[in-house]
Amino acid sequence: MMKFTDKVLTPEEIERLRKQFGRYLKLTIDLENKWLVAGGNLHADAEKLLLEKGSKQDDIWGGGIDLEEKLIDTSAVLNLRPMLNNDSLEILDQGKREKFIEIIKNYFRELWR
């Protein structure tokens, strides 16, 4: 089960996600609305959920976080978008990548306390 949120995650919510998905958590984010979907097997499933909520396709990017090491990655098949000049699994646009990381650090701020 995926978790959609538009609010900072509590320590209890983060722990529930860790128990459900393990130490690595896939994240799919709407950069414009700053919505986050955590978990799931495929970023595409979370993308579908965000689109149903009103996100625009071009605003949705994927990656993940290692909850134990507190390492954020910006790589997902979802990010392979030649039409947006992103011909890599990584988020190549520095501004988008920084915004992606900033949103994660905000939602998971309890990890860095």
Stockholm file with secondary structure:
# STOCKHOLM 1.0

chainA/1-113         MMKFTDKVLTPEEIERLRKQFGRYLKLTIDLENKWLVAGGNLHADAEKLLLEKGSKQDDIWGGGIDLEEKLIDTSAVLNLRPMLNNDSLEILDQGKREKFIEIIKNYFRELWR
#=GR chainA/1-113 SS CCEEESSCCCHHHHHHHHHHHCSEEEEEEETTTTEEEECCSCHHHHHHHHHHHTCCGGGEEEEEEETTTTEEECBCGGGCBGGGTBCSSBCCCHHHHHHHHHHHHHHTGGGGC
#=GC SS_cons         CCEEESSCCCHHHHHHHHHHHCSEEEEEEETTTTEEEECCSCHHHHHHHHHHHTCCGGGEEEEEEETTTTEEECBCGGGCBGGGTBCSSBCCCHHHHHHHHHHHHHHTGGGGC
//
